[in-house]
Every structure is written in structure tokens, then in C-alpha cells.
């Protein structure tokens, strides 16, 4: 096999980063006598690099013996790359950044919404996607509650899909477009501005509690809100809404004895949520745990009834009590999860 000229190398290009090259490839690119691209490399990347298709494997090493060459490839074991590596070419690859797969996810979303993509995806808008965002969020909460790691990973991806989908739809708005990069830039700006104790000199934060108060203070100033309860999402579940309003009001100095009270069902429920929130508890989570625990107990009781030959629909009250008492609530309903 012919010897390669000194300086010959195979450069791995991360397709998620477009035509971004490893820094070590820059001086070799200037000195290379020939720049090739493996056929498996993305076409747009080949064009951006100005690389020509690699010759057949039989001619590859022979042509590479006359001077330093570079071959750009998507992976180390691509056909042309493997031939050069076997002949002694240096392998150069950059370190993939954290979040690299997010770039791939953005590209997939763009493909689905572009001409020739998915007809269903192309028809969606912010309004039609609303119910999926709600559904996926609740499925994520359920995975967290059940401590199911595999499902947690999947549901996080489904929620991420909703973010990417809405950002892609927004980018197509002719009146006021913005894209996923602007969404991410806004988030970065917010996180930095609301963590001055991390990114700047701020001694006002010493623990998690003071950080929570500082966050709300900076948010109020940043958004120039006129009320302590401005910005609370009124569409969230009622127990969570009550707890959030109480949390905001108490931080603004509203005393506990000025909160809603009375003998009506709504007032009593609000009072329970308020007392839980003021005690640092999450009434929405507590109620959900009891509700899901009760659902599990009902299923277990029905199963026991069927195993004994009874129809759950015909059970008398006393038998329901016996079966339910024999079906203890799982740990999550007892607040132990």
C-alpha cells in the first residue's frame, strides 16, 4: 500500500453543527493539496467546505501519496475514511457540545414543517397544539410521580417537542416571527438576570428561600407589573391557582387573616389550599397523590371482587368498605414517594 504524505488526515464533521470544523483541522486545511468529502457527508456541508467527492477506494491512497490531503467524513468508519485511516491518516474530531442533539431535533422539526414534510405537522398552529401541550405536561407529571425513569426521559422529549413545534410555527408568522434561537436567547437572558448572585456581584441571596424571594422581586421589576398577582396563570388547576395566589399575596405582605374565608365549598377549599401554601406545602401535589391513590385502591378492590366471583357493579356498600380497607393506598398516596 502506498505511503500517505505527512499531514494527511480524516476530519470528522458533526452533522448537527453544520460546516463547523474542529480547530485542529484549520492549519491542515490550509496546507492540504487535495480536499475530499466522503459520499456519506451531508451535501450542504460538502458544498460549504468546497470539498470534492473522494475517488474510488482503489485510487484513494495512491492519489494521497503525492501530498497532504484531507478527507471530511460524517463518521470514522465511512468507506473512504476507513481506507485512509488504515493507511495511517491522522483522525481529527471535535468534541460534541452538550445539547448537540437539540440541534438535530430542531432540524427534524424544520424538515417536518417544510415542503415535502409531514402534511399533519404542516397543518398545525398554536391553537391546535394547545391540547397536546397540556396532555404531554400531565403525562410528564405522572412519570415524575411514579418515579419511572424511562418514561420520564420519553415524556421530557414529548414536552420538548411541543416547545420546538410552537417555535417553528412562530417562525412562519409573517407579522411577528421569532424562532427557537430567540426563544433560547430570551431564556438565557432571563436566567442570567434573575441569578445575579451567580453571574454578578449580589450578596442578597444566601439560601434557597432568599433566592425565591429575590426571583419574584427581580421578575416584578423586570416586567413592571402593577400587582403582586399579575402574571399568575389563571388557567391552571384551581387548587394550584389558589396556592400560587396566596404565595404571591403573602410575599406582598397580605396577612393570612385577610385571605378569602367563609362557609361555602369554594371558600373552604381555598382556605385549605392557603394554609398548605403558607406552610410551605404543595396542595396540588398532595391532592393529586390522594386522588391517584384512591384510584389505585378502587382498581384493587374491583380486582378482588372479580377474583371472588362478584360483579363490582353489584357490590353493596358494606362490601365496598371491606374491599377498600383491604386495599392499602400505595406509597405515593401516603406522601412517602
C-alpha positions in Angstrom: 0.0 0.0 0.0 1.4 3.5 -0.9 2.5 5.7 1.9 0.5 8.8 2.8 2.1 12.2 2.6 2.8 13.8 6.0 -0.1 15.8 7.3 -2.9 13.7 5.7 -5.9 13.4 7.9 -9.5 12.3 8.2 -11.6 15.1 9.7 -14.9 14.1 11.3 -17.7 16.7 10.9 -20.6 16.7 13.3 -23.6 17.0 11.0 -25.6 18.6 13.9 -23.2 21.6 13.8 -23.4 22.2 10.0 -20.0 23.0 8.5 -18.3 23.8 11.8 -14.8 22.2 11.8 -12.6 21.0 14.7 -10.0 23.7 15.4 -7.1 21.2 14.7 -8.3 20.9 11.1 -7.7 24.6 10.3 -3.9 24.6 9.7 -4.2 21.2 7.8 -6.9 22.6 5.6 -4.6 25.5 4.5 -1.7 23.1 3.7 -3.7 20.3 2.1 -3.0 19.6 -1.6 -6.4 17.9 -2.0 -9.7 18.2 0.0 -12.2 15.4 -0.4 -15.6 14.6 1.1 -16.8 11.2 1.9 -20.1 10.4 0.0 -21.9 10.0 3.3 -21.2 13.6 4.4 -24.2 15.9 4.2 -24.5 17.6 0.8 -24.8 21.1 2.1 -21.8 20.6 4.3 -19.8 19.3 1.3 -20.6 22.5 -0.7 -19.8 24.8 2.3 -16.4 23.1 2.6 -15.6 23.2 -1.0 -14.7 19.5 -0.9 -14.9 17.3 -4.0 -16.2 13.7 -3.8 -13.5 11.2 -2.8 -12.2 8.9 -5.6 -12.9 5.1 -5.5 -11.1 3.3 -2.7 -8.6 1.7 -5.1 -7.3 5.1 -6.2 -7.7 6.9 -2.8 -4.4 6.1 -1.1 -2.4 6.3 -4.3 -3.6 9.8 -5.0 -3.0 10.7 -1.4 0.7 9.8 -1.6 1.7 12.9 -3.6 0.9 15.5 -0.9 -1.0 16.1 2.3 -4.7 15.5 1.9 -7.8 16.0 4.0 -10.9 13.9 3.8 -14.1 15.2 5.5 -16.4 12.4 6.8 -19.5 12.1 8.9 -18.2 9.1 10.8 -14.8 7.3 11.2 -15.9 4.0 9.6 -17.4 5.5 6.4 -15.9 3.7 3.4 -13.4 6.3 2.2 -12.4 7.4 5.8 -11.7 3.8 6.7 -9.3 3.4 3.8 -7.3 6.4 4.7 -7.2 5.6 8.4 -6.0 2.1 7.6 -3.1 3.7 5.6 -2.1 5.8 8.6 -4.0 9.1 8.2 -4.5 11.1 11.3 -8.1 11.1 12.7 -9.3 14.5 13.8 -12.7 15.0 15.5 -14.1 17.8 17.7 -15.8 17.3 21.0 -19.6 17.4 20.6 -21.1 20.1 22.7 -23.7 19.5 25.4 -27.0 19.9 23.8 -25.8 18.8 20.4 -28.8 16.6 19.9 -31.1 19.6 20.4 -29.7 21.0 17.1 -30.7 17.7 15.5 -34.1 18.0 17.0 -34.5 21.5 15.6 -33.5 20.3 12.1 -36.0 17.4 12.2 -38.8 19.8 13.3 -37.9 22.1 10.4 -38.0 19.2 8.0 -41.4 18.1 9.2 -42.8 21.6 8.6 -41.1 22.3 5.3 -42.5 21.4 1.9 -42.3 17.7 1.3 -42.5 17.1 5.1 -45.5 15.8 7.1 -48.9 17.0 6.0 -50.3 16.8 9.5 -47.4 18.7 11.1 -47.8 21.4 8.4 -51.4 22.0 9.2 -50.9 22.7 12.9 -50.9 26.1 14.6 -50.6 27.4 18.1 -54.3 26.8 18.9 -54.5 23.3 17.5 -51.4 22.3 19.5 -52.6 23.6 22.8 -54.3 20.3 23.9 -51.1 18.3 23.2 -49.0 20.6 25.4 -51.5 20.1 28.2 -51.6 16.3 27.7 -47.8 15.9 27.5 -47.3 18.0 30.6 -49.6 15.9 32.6 -48.0 12.7 31.3 -44.6 14.1 32.4 -46.0 14.9 35.8 -47.3 11.3 36.0 -43.9 9.9 35.1 -42.3 12.0 37.8 -44.8 10.9 40.4 -44.3 7.2 39.5 -40.5 7.5 39.5 -40.4 5.9 36.1 -37.0 6.9 34.7 -37.5 5.5 31.2 -40.9 7.2 30.9 -39.5 10.4 32.4 -36.9 10.6 29.6 -39.6 10.0 27.0 -42.1 12.5 28.3 -39.4 15.2 28.7 -38.8 14.6 24.9 -42.5 15.0 24.2 -42.7 18.3 26.1 -39.5 19.4 24.3 -41.3 18.6 21.0 -44.1 21.0 21.9 -41.6 23.8 22.5 -39.8 23.1 19.2 -43.2 22.8 17.4 -44.5 26.2 18.7 -41.2 27.9 18.0 -41.2 26.6 14.4 -44.8 27.7 13.9 -43.9 31.1 15.3 -41.0 31.4 12.9 -43.5 31.2 10.0 -45.7 34.1 11.2 -45.4 36.9 8.7 -46.5 39.6 11.1 -44.3 38.9 14.1 -41.9 36.0 13.5 -39.5 34.6 16.1 -37.6 31.3 16.1 -36.2 28.8 18.5 -32.9 30.7 18.8 -34.8 33.8 20.0 -36.7 31.6 22.5 -33.4 30.2 23.8 -31.8 33.6 23.9 -34.7 35.0 25.9 -34.4 32.2 28.4 -30.6 32.7 28.8 -31.1 36.4 29.3 -33.8 35.7 32.0 -31.7 33.1 33.8 -28.7 35.4 33.9 -30.7 38.5 35.0 -32.5 36.6 37.8 -29.4 34.9 39.2 -27.2 37.9 39.9 -25.7 36.0 42.8 -24.3 33.6 40.3 -23.4 35.8 37.3 -22.7 39.1 39.0 -22.0 40.5 42.4 -25.1 40.2 44.6 -25.0 39.3 48.3 -28.8 39.5 48.8 -29.1 35.7 48.2 -27.8 33.3 50.9 -30.1 30.3 50.6 -32.9 28.8 48.5 -35.6 30.8 50.4 -34.0 34.1 49.8 -33.4 33.2 46.2 -37.1 32.6 45.7 -37.9 36.0 47.1 -35.2 37.6 45.1 -36.5 35.9 41.9 -40.0 37.3 42.4 -38.6 40.8 43.2 -36.5 40.8 40.0 -39.4 39.5 38.0 -41.7 42.2 39.3 -39.1 44.9 38.5 -38.3 43.4 35.1 -41.9 43.1 33.9 -43.0 46.3 35.6 -46.1 44.6 37.0 -48.6 46.8 38.9 -49.9 43.9 41.1 -48.3 41.2 43.1 -50.7 38.7 41.4 -50.1 39.9 37.8 -48.7 37.1 35.7 -50.2 34.2 37.6 -51.7 31.8 35.0 -55.4 31.8 35.8 -56.0 28.7 33.6 -54.1 26.3 35.9 -55.9 23.8 38.2 -57.9 25.6 40.9 -56.0 24.3 43.9 -52.7 25.2 42.3 -54.1 28.6 41.4 -55.2 29.3 44.9 -51.8 28.2 46.3 -49.9 30.4 43.8 -52.1 33.5 44.5 -51.7 33.0 48.3 -47.9 32.7 47.8 -47.7 35.9 45.8 -50.1 37.8 48.2 -48.2 36.7 51.3 -44.9 37.9 49.8 -46.5 41.2 49.1 -47.5 41.5 52.8 -51.1 40.4 52.7 -51.9 39.0 56.1 -53.3 35.4 56.4 -56.5 36.7 58.1 -57.3 38.8 55.0 -57.4 35.8 52.7 -60.8 34.5 51.4 -62.8 32.7 54.1 -66.4 31.6 54.7 -68.7 28.5 54.9 -69.1 27.9 51.1 -67.3 25.0 49.4 -65.1 27.3 47.4 -64.0 29.3 50.5 -63.3 26.2 52.4 -61.2 24.7 49.6 -59.4 28.0 49.2 -58.7 28.1 52.9 -57.2 24.6 52.9 -55.0 25.4 49.9 -53.9 28.7 51.5 -52.9 27.0 54.8 -50.9 24.4 52.9 -49.2 27.0 50.8 -48.3 29.2 53.8 -46.9 26.1 55.5 -44.6 25.5 52.5 -46.5 22.5 51.2 -47.9 22.0 47.7 -51.7 21.3 48.0 -52.0 20.4 44.3 -49.4 17.6 44.6 -51.0 16.4 47.9 -54.5 16.3 46.5 -53.2 14.6 43.3 -51.4 11.9 45.4 -54.5 11.2 47.4 -56.7 11.1 44.3 -54.4 8.7 42.4 -54.0 6.6 45.5 -57.8 6.3 45.7 -58.0 5.3 42.1 -55.5 2.6 42.7 -57.4 1.3 45.7 -60.7 1.2 43.7 -59.0 -0.8 41.0 -57.5 -3.2 43.6 -61.0 -3.6 45.2 -62.6 -4.3 41.9 -60.0 -6.9 41.1 -60.5 -8.6 44.4 -64.3 -8.6 43.8 -63.9 -10.3 40.4 -61.4 -12.8 41.8 -64.1 -13.9 44.3 -66.7 -14.2 41.5 -68.6 -10.9 42.3 -69.5 -8.2 39.9 -68.2 -4.8 41.2 -71.3 -3.1 39.8 -73.4 -5.1 42.2 -71.4 -4.7 45.4 -73.2 -3.4 48.4 -71.8 -0.5 50.4 -70.5 -2.8 53.2 -68.6 -4.9 50.7 -67.1 -1.8 49.1 -65.9 -0.7 52.6 -64.3 -4.0 53.3 -62.6 -4.3 50.0 -61.3 -0.7 50.0 -60.0 -1.1 53.6 -58.2 -4.3 52.4 -56.5 -2.4 49.6 -54.0 0.0 51.2 -53.0 3.1 49.3 -49.6 2.9 47.6 -46.7 5.0 49.0 -47.3 7.9 46.7 -50.8 8.5 48.1 -49.4 8.5 51.7 -46.9 11.2 50.8 -43.9 8.8 51.1 -42.9 8.8 47.4 
